[in-house]
């Protein structure tokens, strides 16, 4: 009899929220290491939510690992437009159809759209059931799968309906990035850059030095970038789970970016592309307000451009319309616009009462 295969070498990063704790497992082949992650799946009923691109590639791995459970699937079309209340209702119907109780588990298998939508449905079903995040895009691995933000979009704006609902675990299999289209991969790099921009200048320097390796999807470089990003996110979420303070800094570039996404129509501008533009706008606004050196804004734009990301607002955009959309941002308080700006590379700050005229200047 041959010896059993040794366990895979996965990096484990804990997310600690008071007395609650859950793991992020990162590494090549993590999805195949079902002996580790299936322990996080509770109850008999399991609903797997995925999309038409991801399900044919990876759903069988999850299904085979949970053959002893009662399984059902919801497979949606791909794209940001699917993050809707209608599709949340479709998930609720599937849960009801399989007789899912409070001990059921919902598995989000896919990118940020699937994770946000499935997490929102898990938060709502019977006032909250377990859900497992298995992100398959770089953007979801380093951002949306960690921290428990869930939600759906409305025509009026992104993520206006949602809940804070933490996953029971996050399984990041870096092998799944091999099947990710180049544009989607580059979009995820915007969120990686963000962690350096808001609080870790040394990581930003590392990204500048390893930009080509990351674009070539070098396994070691990717593993380091993903783990570093997850550590930053886990630390911030541990300090501020529901975005009352430090967690707002993670939205650097997002107030501008979400407005651009909404104005362009969901899916026409990828989330990471919009955030890339938004970060440059935030950096340029910071320079205009004499908060930060203009050279830092130029440096940020340069790195994003090396990653094949846009750094300038589309010429067809209407500045007044974008400003109106920015006023719907969830970070705003009592009708006052709150922006995440910076005092220079690695030093993000929350800024209030920025004059409309200054914002419109950078939007123009």
MARZAMI-322612 format. One record per residue (C-alpha): y, z, x; residue in three letters. Coordinates in steps of 0.2 Angstrom, whole numbers, padded with zeros to 4 digits, always signed. Example, Ala and Ser with C-alpha at 12.3 -4.5 7.8 and 13.67 -1.06 7.14 Angstrom:
REM residues 2
-0022+0039+0062Ala;-0005+0036+0068Ser;
This chain:
REM residues 364
+0000+0000+0000Unk;+0017-0005+0007Unk;+0030+0008+0009Unk;+0044+0009-0004Unk;+0060+0000+0000Unk;+0073+0011+0007Unk;+0088+0014-0005Unk;+0103+0003-0003Unk;+0117+0008+0008Unk;+0131+0009-0005Unk;+0148+0018-0002Unk;+0152+0031-0016Unk;+0169+0035-0020Unk;+0172+0050-0032Unk;+0185+0050-0046Unk;+0188+0068-0050Unk;+0198+0073-0065Unk;+0198+0092-0066Unk;+0180+0097-0071Unk;+0176+0079-0074Unk;+0169+0067-0061Unk;+0162+0050-0060Unk;+0156+0039-0046Unk;+0162+0022-0040Unk;+0147+0013-0031Unk;+0152-0001-0019Unk;+0141-0013-0009Unk;+0131-0029-0008Unk;+0117-0028-0020Unk;+0123-0014-0030Unk;+0118-0022-0047Unk;+0100-0023-0040Unk;+0100-0004-0036Unk;+0097+0001-0054Unk;+0088+0017-0050Unk;+0105+0023-0045Unk;+0116+0017-0059Unk;+0104+0018-0074Unk;+0105+0037-0073Unk;+0123+0036-0080Unk;+0117+0027-0095Unk;+0114+0039-0109Unk;+0105+0038-0126Unk;+0093+0025-0133Unk;+0106+0012-0139Unk;+0115+0001-0126Unk;+0127-0013-0130Unk;+0131-0025-0116Unk;+0148-0034-0118Unk;+0151-0049-0107Unk;+0158-0067-0107Unk;+0151-0084-0107Unk;+0153-0087-0088Unk;+0146-0070-0082Unk;+0132-0067-0094Unk;+0121-0081-0088Unk;+0123-0076-0070Unk;+0121-0057-0071Unk;+0116-0051-0089Unk;+0097-0052-0085Unk;+0099-0040-0071Unk;+0106-0027-0083Unk;+0093-0031-0096Unk;+0078-0029-0085Unk;+0084-0013-0078Unk;+0086-0006-0096Unk;+0070-0013-0104Unk;+0065+0004-0111Unk;+0081+0005-0121Unk;+0086-0003-0137Unk;+0098-0017-0131Unk;+0110-0029-0140Unk;+0123-0041-0132Unk;+0140-0047-0137Unk;+0145-0063-0127Unk;+0163-0069-0129Unk;+0172-0084-0123Unk;+0181-0081-0107Unk;+0200-0078-0105Unk;+0214-0066-0108Unk;+0216-0072-0126Unk;+0199-0064-0130Unk;+0207-0046-0128Unk;+0211-0044-0146Unk;+0208-0033-0161Unk;+0197-0046-0169Unk;+0185-0045-0154Unk;+0185-0026-0154Unk;+0180-0027-0172Unk;+0166-0039-0167Unk;+0160-0026-0155Unk;+0161-0012-0168Unk;+0150-0023-0180Unk;+0137-0025-0166Unk;+0136-0006-0163Unk;+0134-0003-0182Unk;+0121-0017-0183Unk;+0110-0008-0170Unk;+0113+0009-0177Unk;+0122+0016-0162Unk;+0126+0034-0162Unk;+0137+0045-0152Unk;+0124+0045-0138Unk;+0125+0026-0136Unk;+0132+0018-0120Unk;+0142+0002-0119Unk;+0141-0008-0103Unk;+0156-0019-0098Unk;+0149-0033-0088Unk;+0163-0045-0082Unk;+0181-0045-0077Unk;+0196-0035-0083Unk;+0197-0043-0100Unk;+0179-0037-0104Unk;+0182-0020-0096Unk;+0198-0017-0105Unk;+0191-0023-0122Unk;+0174-0015-0120Unk;+0182+0002-0115Unk;+0194+0002-0129Unk;+0179-0001-0141Unk;+0169+0013-0133Unk;+0185+0025-0135Unk;+0185+0021-0153Unk;+0167+0020-0159Unk;+0163+0037-0166Unk;+0178+0044-0157Unk;+0171+0040-0140Unk;+0155+0035-0132Unk;+0150+0032-0114Unk;+0153+0016-0106Unk;+0148+0009-0089Unk;+0159-0003-0079Unk;+0151-0017-0069Unk;+0166-0028-0064Unk;+0162-0045-0057Unk;+0180-0051-0052Unk;+0190-0044-0037Unk;+0204-0039-0049Unk;+0193-0029-0060Unk;+0185-0021-0045Unk;+0201-0014-0037Unk;+0211-0011-0052Unk;+0206-0011-0071Unk;+0188-0004-0069Unk;+0194+0012-0061Unk;+0205+0025-0070Unk;+0201+0023-0089Unk;+0215+0012-0095Unk;+0208+0002-0110Unk;+0216-0009-0122Unk;+0219-0025-0132Unk;+0234-0037-0133Unk;+0245-0041-0147Unk;+0255-0057-0149Unk;+0270-0046-0146Unk;+0264-0040-0129Unk;+0250-0035-0117Unk;+0240-0019-0119Unk;+0251-0012-0133Unk;+0235-0005-0142Unk;+0224+0006-0131Unk;+0217+0022-0126Unk;+0213+0032-0110Unk;+0194+0033-0109Unk;+0186+0035-0092Unk;+0169+0026-0088Unk;+0154+0036-0084Unk;+0152+0026-0068Unk;+0158+0010-0059Unk;+0146-0002-0051Unk;+0154-0014-0039Unk;+0142-0027-0032Unk;+0152-0037-0019Unk;+0139-0051-0020Unk;+0145-0056-0037Unk;+0161-0062-0029Unk;+0152-0077-0022Unk;+0152-0085-0040Unk;+0170-0081-0043Unk;+0182-0097-0044Unk;+0195-0098-0030Unk;+0210-0095-0042Unk;+0202-0080-0049Unk;+0198-0073-0032Unk;+0216-0076-0026Unk;+0222-0067-0042Unk;+0213-0052-0037Unk;+0221-0051-0020Unk;+0238-0048-0028Unk;+0231-0031-0034Unk;+0224-0027-0017Unk;+0242-0031-0009Unk;+0249-0019-0022Unk;+0241-0004-0014Unk;+0249-0007+0003Unk;+0266-0011-0005Unk;+0267+0005-0015Unk;+0260+0018-0004Unk;+0251+0012+0012Unk;+0261+0002+0024Unk;+0247+0003+0037Unk;+0235-0005+0024Unk;+0248-0019+0021Unk;+0248-0022+0040Unk;+0229-0023+0040Unk;+0230-0036+0026Unk;+0242-0046+0036Unk;+0230-0046+0050Unk;+0215-0050+0040Unk;+0222-0062+0027Unk;+0211-0077+0033Unk;+0195-0066+0033Unk;+0198-0061+0016Unk;+0202-0079+0010Unk;+0185-0084+0018Unk;+0177-0069+0008Unk;+0171-0061+0024Unk;+0159-0047+0018Unk;+0165-0033+0030Unk;+0183-0037+0026Unk;+0181-0038+0007Unk;+0171-0021+0007Unk;+0185-0013+0017Unk;+0199-0020+0006Unk;+0189-0015-0010Unk;+0185+0003-0004Unk;+0203+0006+0002Unk;+0210+0000-0015Unk;+0198+0011-0025Unk;+0202+0026-0014Unk;+0220+0024-0017Unk;+0218+0021-0036Unk;+0206+0036-0038Unk;+0218+0048-0029Unk;+0232+0043-0040Unk;+0222+0044-0056Unk;+0216+0061-0051Unk;+0234+0067-0049Unk;+0240+0059-0065Unk;+0226+0053-0077Unk;+0238+0048-0092Unk;+0252+0041-0083Unk;+0265+0055-0084Unk;+0271+0053-0066Unk;+0263+0045-0050Unk;+0251+0034-0060Unk;+0266+0024-0066Unk;+0268+0018-0048Unk;+0252+0007-0050Unk;+0263-0004-0061Unk;+0273-0011-0047Unk;+0277-0029-0052Unk;+0268-0026-0069Unk;+0284-0025-0080Unk;+0290-0041-0074Unk;+0272-0048-0074Unk;+0267-0044-0091Unk;+0283-0052-0098Unk;+0279-0067-0089Unk;+0261-0067-0095Unk;+0266-0065-0113Unk;+0280-0078-0112Unk;+0269-0091-0104Unk;+0254-0088-0116Unk;+0239-0078-0112Unk;+0228-0086-0099Unk;+0241-0099-0093Unk;+0247-0088-0079Unk;+0233-0077-0072Unk;+0236-0058-0072Unk;+0236-0057-0053Unk;+0248-0072-0052Unk;+0260-0064-0064Unk;+0259-0048-0054Unk;+0262-0057-0038Unk;+0278-0064-0045Unk;+0283-0047-0053Unk;+0281-0038-0036Unk;+0292-0050-0027Unk;+0305-0049-0041Unk;+0304-0030-0040Unk;+0306-0030-0021Unk;+0321-0042-0023Unk;+0329-0032-0036Unk;+0327-0016-0025Unk;+0336-0026-0011Unk;+0350-0031-0023Unk;+0352-0013-0028Unk;+0353-0008-0009Unk;+0337+0002-0011Unk;+0327-0008+0002Unk;+0329-0021+0015Unk;+0328-0039+0010Unk;+0317-0042+0024Unk;+0303-0032+0016Unk;+0304-0043+0001Unk;+0303-0058+0012Unk;+0288-0050+0020Unk;+0279-0046+0004Unk;+0282-0064-0003Unk;+0275-0071+0013Unk;+0259-0062+0012Unk;+0256-0066-0006Unk;+0260-0085-0002Unk;+0247-0084+0012Unk;+0234-0078-0001Unk;+0239-0094-0011Unk;+0248-0084-0024Unk;+0265-0088-0033Unk;+0280-0079-0027Unk;+0294-0087-0038Unk;+0297-0086-0057Unk;+0293-0102-0066Unk;+0309-0112-0068Unk;+0306-0115-0087Unk;+0307-0096-0090Unk;+0321-0089-0101Unk;+0328-0074-0093Unk;+0335-0066-0109Unk;+0318-0068-0117Unk;+0309-0061-0102Unk;+0321-0045-0103Unk;+0317-0043-0121Unk;+0298-0043-0118Unk;+0301-0031-0104Unk;+0308-0019-0116Unk;+0291-0018-0125Unk;+0283-0011-0109Unk;+0273+0005-0111Unk;+0282+0014-0097Unk;+0299+0014-0106Unk;+0305+0030-0113Unk;+0317+0033-0128Unk;+0322+0014-0127Unk;+0326+0015-0109Unk;+0319+0003-0097Unk;+0309+0011-0083Unk;+0305+0000-0068Unk;+0294+0002-0053Unk;+0304-0003-0038Unk;+0303+0002-0020Unk;+0313+0010-0005Unk;+0304-0002+0006Unk;+0287-0007+0011Unk;+0274+0007+0006Unk;+0287+0017-0004Unk;+0287+0014-0022Unk;+0298+0023-0034Unk;+0302+0025-0053Unk;+0319+0018-0057Unk;+0328+0021-0074Unk;+0345+0014-0080Unk;+0345-0002-0070Unk;+0359-0013-0077Unk;+0353-0028-0087Unk;+0365-0039-0077Unk;+0355-0035-0061Unk;+0338-0038-0069Unk;+0344-0054-0076Unk;+0351-0060-0059Unk;+0333-0059-0052Unk;+0325-0066-0067Unk;+0337-0081-0065Unk;
